[in-house]
Amino acid sequence: MDSYYKPEDLGKFAEIGEEAPELAEKFFDYYGAVFAEGELTAREKALIALGVAHAVQCPYCIDAYTQSCLEKGSNMAEMTEAVHVANAIRGGAALVHSVQMRKIADKLSM
């Protein structure tokens, strides 16, 4: 197998509802409501989703939200900045856990 992720598999996402249609319907209704225009524009939401997609490392989401961002008028500079924002938060979240490491090291060094 050359890759676990196949771009064409994204089109099969709706199949998650075959065995649990009620749950899938609830998820897709919620998903649609979240991405509807509200206090944030659909373009802003797509940029957030692109950053989160990178943070959670979902190639399907990266593909989908790259396309969505472009369709909604974002440019590569905006999209790249969104990815850097997500990276800064994810990196900072990893680094802040060093406080726990330091506490344990101090405790064990006593």
N, C-alpha and C positions, 0 to 999 in steps of 0.2 A: 504494500500500500504506500503510495507516494505521499499522501497527506490525509490526516484524519478529517480535516475540514474541506468540504467541497462547496464552492460558491453556489452551485445549483441546489444544494440542500436547503438553503434559506427559503426557497419557494415551497418547501414541504412543511413549513412551520405550522400551518393550520391543521396538519394531521394530528397534532397533539390532542385534538378534540375528539378523535374517533372513539376512544374508549371512555372518555369523560366529557361528553359534550356540554353538560351544565357548567362544569368548572372552566372549560375553555371559553365558553360564552361570557362568563363573568370576567375572566382575565382580559379577553379582547375588548369587552365593553369598557372596563377600567382603563386599559391601555389607550383606547381611542379618546376617552375623556381627558386623560392626562395630557395627551398631545394636541388637544383642541386649543384654539386661540383662547387666551385668558389674560391674566395679568402679564404674562410673557407671550411674545409672539411665537408662532410656529417655528420661525427661523432661530430664535433664541433657544427654544427647547431642543431643536435639532443639534445646535452647537453644544449644549449641555450633554445631550445624549452621546455625542461623538466623544467628548472628553471622558465620560463615564465608561463608554465602550472600551476605550484604551485602558482605563484604570482596571477594569475587570477582565481585560484581555480576551474579549469575545470577537473573533474574526467576522462572524456573521453580522454582529452589531456594527463593527467598524465599516464593513461593506455597505450596510443599509444606511447608516447615518452619514457616511461620506456622500453617498448619492443624494440623500435627503437635504443635506446642507447645500450642496451645489444646486439642486433644484429650487431651493428657497432663496438663492441669491448670495450665499456666503462665498467668500473667496479663500484661496489657500492660506493667506496670511491670518485671517480670522480662525480658520480651522486649525492651523498650526498652533496659534495662541491658546485655543481651547484645550488642545492636547497638552500643552505645557502647563496650563493651570491644573489639569487633572494630575499630571506628573508631580507637580509641586506639592499638592495635597497628599498624594499617595506616598511620596518620599518623606514628607514631613511626618506623616502618621507612623511610618516605620521608624524614623529617627527618634520621635518622642517616646517610643517604647524603651529607649535606652535609659530613661529614668528608672524604669523597673529593673533593668539590668544593674544599674548603679546601686539601687537600694539593696538588692540581693547580694551583690558583691561586697558592699559595705557590711552587711549583716554577717556574711560568712567570713569576712576578714577580721572580725572582732575577736 
